[in-house]
């Protein structure tokens, strides 16, 4: 008997060009009308519905909360943020949301970068029901030297408390870590980042990204500061105690070059005792890295360094300057780069957690390509064999899009005494592996290389008999 095992993509030993005509699909192109514009978020999935924020557009052009079905139908503007008063971006509800949404039961929680009634419009924390009803502002940030300002990050939830970060504000105007109850009645500053001296400090400063939680421990990244002045990875307890700088990215030389990366903009993901993240700059070509770090601060590894770019269009093979967090499926990390690729507008890629087998899945066509997209700032999510994301630019009106990207699937064709195993040619460079068992003790062996038959990669004449599981690596 022959069975198809779940796809393990992107772990091949060699780089591989993505073929033209892959299955990238724009599900919705923003028009900067009532639907919104320039989504910078990582999407949230519940059942068949994707939820997200648009950083501009909406009825008053100050951003929106939206919902759309996974097949691209049923786009709905759930909420448009109100106009702000010049010159300080103040209003009652917030404006310009950059972050993705947190879903708890039937309620979405989010943040805005500006707006609110204090000072210069320092941003808000809000909630809204998934049907668009019940919008409520839970907290309005006071700015510097108050509780924080400019929230670019999504929230994380635990025990009826929401945890997040602000880029600015706090005691030294270097950002804060905060907690707020889901009813908005209790707000706590967990940590205010300390001042910088010559661009450095002991703990990091100005976090763009949100937090990831494990038990009563929170982990995050700071864009500036640290002992090298290139940002840091930190941890603290949910009650604000036990702040620890787990890793300071090393000082840069020349044009943002170092060994480990620096200026981490995206958040972390956690698997077991390992944190995975990206840096916007640094590495040997100054275009950023993918890294891994143990939760106790040991075993830092730069898993991948993005290659050098050329020309004013910032082109290369693999991508450059990733802004967002990664997505982990099995032992494969999926991510997107803001720039680089063949057109200079970013890439969609996969990489093993061991740092091997970088695979280019899609090169974004550009800011002004109706059928494609450009400059993705958010991360990816996966449902079944399909990845979903959003991009700031591209689409039919060039104001960004929500898109899907199906991963290749194995197909078994039976013949008397043997089978052929096929998969699409859109992602070359993969090897077909087989095993008689599943689980940690499974031994995966390589099969003969594929040939192209009928427009598909095909491994032919595989003998049948005992049970076999197949996967791509």
Helices and strands as residue ranges (DSSP letters): E 2-4, E 24-29, E 44-46, E 49-54, E 64-69, E 76-80, E 102-104, E 107-111, E 124-129, E 136-140, E 156-158, E 161-166, E 176-181, E 187-192, E 212-214, E 217-222, E 232-237, E 244-248, E 269-271, E 274-279, E 289-294, E 301-305, E 327-329, E 332-337, E 347-352, E 359-363, E 373-374, E 381-383, E 386-391, E 393-394, E 401-406, E 411-415, E 418-424, E 432-435, E 445-446, E 451-453, E 456-463, E 468-472
